[in-house]
Amino acid sequence: MAKAGKSALKPIPGLRVLLSNDDGINAPGLKVLEKIAKTISDDVWIIAPETEHSGASHSLSLHNPLRIRQISKRKFAIQGTPTDCVMVGVNHVFKDQKKPGLLLSGVNRGANLGEDVTYSGTVAAAMEGTLVGIPSISMSQVGQRLERIKWAPAEKHGPALVRKLFDQGWPEDVLININFPDVPASAKVGVNVCRQGKRDLGSMFIDERTDARGRNYYWIGFRDVVGAPEPSTDLAVVEQGDIAVTPLQLDLTHQATRRKLAKALA
């Protein structure tokens, strides 16, 4: 297990970095991400959703027009999903320019662990970046109460970790998912490269309510479930107070079953 830390970093000459998220253009986590990005590059661009799109997963806006609001030379808000933002960036904003050499998504307000990655718009932005050939990293700050997220772990450890990952590199069909633990800024934090975990299915529920006209409506909610996550998973790593780094592959094929079925159906 490596130790995360802060070091004197200098921007990499010529590196263009694209930032996005699913919490929206005004999210505090995006400001944290910008600070992290500026330790690795002098050429940082932001293309993020106009409003929050948490849980949007890898969705596209196919039935509504996309509207772009340019805030500054390198900052744009898109009325669309995180995936829309990356697509607009690559195919429109950077159409006749140099493409980004790195995409950073986040820092998400709350964890993206276990099955969360299949719902997450934060992870989806990194997924889309990977699909178009940009090395991509999604980042999330774990916290018990979303309105009181402590951003210190991501701010403190993010710059050096992103730099190490970028210098090391990873396969073209892989994205990196990082979750920072909910710990004090002064806490000693390790970096654990781990696998995706699996949550207790009982953590999700449907909250039924009644509006002023007597009609029922529903919210999808999540309970705090106390359990023992499987060792060496992202869930276990953040619970023990370390940073979880999980390489995720885009190819979802289960090879053992593919081989078994191919033999049976030959």
N, C-alpha and C positions, 0 to 999 in steps of 0.2 A: 504494500500500500504506500503510495506516494504522499508527500505532504504538500498541501496547497499553500501558496504564499504570495506575497507581493514583491515585485522586483522592479528595478529601473528598466522600463521598456521603451524602445524607440520605434516609431512607426516604420513599417516595411515600405521602402520606396516603390511606387508604382502600383500598390495594391488598392483596388477599389472594393469597398465593402457596402453591401446593401442590407438595410435593416427593415424588419417588418414585425408584426405581432398579431394577436387576435383580440387584445384588450382595447385597441383603438389608438388613434393618433395622439391623444392627450393623456395616455396612461402613464403613471409614474414609473412603471417598469421599463417603458421605452426610453425614458430619460436615463435610467441606469444603464441600459444597453448601449446608448449613445456614448456614455462615458467609457464603457468597456471598449467599444469599437475604436474610439479615438486614441487608445493606447497602441493600437496595431496599425492604424491607417490615418493619413491626412485627407483621404478622399472618401468620406462617409456620406451615403445617401439614405434617406428614409422614405419608404413607400408603405403606408399602413392604412388600415381601414378607418373610415371617418368615424364609425361607432363600434362598440364592442361586438365581437363575433365569437365569443367563447363557445365551444362545442360545435363550431361550424365544420369541423373535420376538413376533408379535402374537397369541399363543395365549390362549385362554380356558379356564377350568376348568369344563367342562360336565358332567363325570361324577363330580365330588367336591364336597362342600359347602365353602363358604368360611367360615372361622372368623376372627373378628376379636379381636385382643388389644389393648385400649386401654392404652397405656403411660403417657400423661399426657393432659392436656386436648386437646392438639393433635397427638398422636403415636399412630399406630396401626400394628400389624403384621398383615398378612393372610396366611393360609395359601393363597397363590395366586400367580398370575403378575403381572408388572408391569401388564399390561392389566387384570387383575382389580382391582388396587389403584386404578387411576384410575376404573374403573366403580363400585366400592364408594364411593369418595370422592364422586363427582358425584351418584350416585343414592341413597346412604344417609347418609353422614356429613354432607353438605351439602344433604340433601333439603329441609329447611325453613330453610336459611340462605342467605346470600349466596354465590354461586359464586366460585371463584378467578378472578382476572384474569390470572394467569400460572401456567404449569406449568413446573417445572424438573426434569429427570431426570438422574441421575448422582450425583456425578461417577464415571463408570465406571472400573473398574480395568483399564486397557488401552484400546487404540485401537478406534474404530468407524469405519473408513475403507473406501472402495470397497464391495465386496459385503457387507462386515460389516454394513451397515445393514439388510440384509434378514433377518439372523439375530438382530440385537441386541434384547434386551428393553429396554435403555435407550432406544433409538430408538423402540421400540414404545409405551412409556409416553407419549412425546411425540406419537406418532402418534394414540394414543387421545385425548389431550387436544385435539389439533387437530380430531378428528372431532366432539367435543362442544362445539366453539366456543371453546376456551381457547387463547390464544397460547402456544405450547409450544417449549421449547428442550431438546435433549439435549446432554450434555457428557461428554467422555471425556478421561482423562489417559493419553497414550501412554507406554509404558515397555517396555524390553527384557525385564525379569524382573518378572512380576506380583507376586511376593512382596516386591519392593523398589521399588515405584512411588514416584517422587518427586512429591509433590503440590504443590510450590511454584509451578510455572507456573499451575496452575488457581487456587490461593489468591491469587496476586499479581494476575493479569490478569482473572480471572473477574468480579469485581464491576463494574469499569468497562465491560467488554464487554457484560455482560448489560444494564446500564443503558442503554448506547448503542443496543443492539438494541431494547429495549423502547420507548424514546423514538421511535425511527425507525418501528417497526411493520413488518408484512409481511402479505401476503394471507391470507385465512381458511383456504385449503386448503393452506397451506405450513407446514412446521415447520423449525426451524433446528437443524442438527447442528454442534457445535463439537468440535474435537480440539486439545488443548493439547500442544505438542511436549515431548519428553523432553530438557530443557535445564536447566542450573543456574539457581537463582533469580536470579542476578546477570546472566544473559544478556539482551541486547537482543532483544526479540521483536516482530515485526510481526504485523499481522492481514491475512490474505489471504482475500477472498471468492472461493471457487473452486467447481469442479464435482466431482462424485463420480468417483473414479478406478476402475481395474480392476486387481485383483491378478493375479499369476502363478498360474494354476490348479495348478501343481505344488507349491504351498505346503501343500496338505492331503494327509494320508495316514491310513491305517487301521493301527493298531498292534495286532497279534494277540498274545495272551498265553494262558497255560494256568494254570488254577486248581489248587488242591490235589487235586482229584478227577480231574484229567486232562481237564477240559472246556475248550474254547476260549472266550475272551471277547475283546472288542475295544474299543479306545479310538479316538475320532477325534482326531487330532493335527494340529499345524501346524509346518512347518519354517520356519526363517529363510531366506528366499530373497533373495539379493542381486540386485537388478535396477535398471533405470532407469525409474521411473514416468513416465508421460506428463506433460509440463509443464502447469501450471495446474490440476492435480488435487489433491484433498485429500492423497493419498499423497505427492506431490512437495512440497507445502507444508510438511508436518510434517517431512519428511526434511531440508529446508533450515533447520529450526529455527523456523518461524513457526506461528502459530495458524491453523488451517483452519476457516473458517466456510462451511458449505454449506447453502443453502436446498434442501429436499427437498419435492417435491409429492406429494400423495396420489393424484392422477389418473395412473395408469400407462399410459394409452392412448398408443400411438405414432401420432401424428396422420398422418404421411406414409403409413404403411402402411394406416391406416384409409381414407384418401382413395383410395389405389390399389386396395384390395380392393373398396371400394364401387363404384368405376367398373367394375371387372372383373366383379363379380357382379350388376350392375344388370340 
